[in-house]
Amino acid sequence: MTSPDQLPSWYSQHLPAPAPQAHHTGLSLLITYSGRVVPIITTSTALALARIWHEQGAAHSIGDMTLMIALALGSFGAACVSAIHPHGDHVTTAVGFTACGAFALAAPVAYTESWALSGLLWLVATVLVYATSARHWRAARKAREAREHELALARLASATTVATATLTRDTQAQALAYALTLTRAVEQRVQLDPTTYDPAALQRAGLPQLPGHGTDLDKEHRHHDR
């Protein structure tokens, strides 16, 4: 039997190992950060479509440019209404402002003959989109890290609770085994020589008190004396 002042051999004070960290490969990194290339793909696609529209009749067309400006103003108005409304959806607001910027930039790109101006507008649009998206990416990363931190704390608390309960259970089992062993030893001592048995010797020895056994042993001792 394991002595009361020692832990059992099967028990380990080390908490369970944390969950293994995921090893990112080139493909997994590409999938994880695929959203980073969406803005430049979007603005490049818009530039190509605007130049195709330019070749199809939008060059120096006041009507086509007016249509784009009207769509930009409509998108801007819808985004402002969604932003001001107390129950407005932030996704709707973001889509509205994005559409406004796309229409506003598509109009001069499709209208002008200058590739330099088209490229400059494309660059400005790309920088603005990335500047706006970077804030949302940072917020999403902080939220993800906070969630991972909460999960790590929850796993640690759970592992600590399990380890504490295991240690408590083992300590109680050892105490019970020690008490049973002491009881059997006392009973055997009484059976060997009841006349010389002294119940007070247990208390003087500083041994743990066994509830109920002292009274029973005293009665048994008096019975043997008779």
Beta strands, then each sheet from edge to edge (+ up, - down):
end
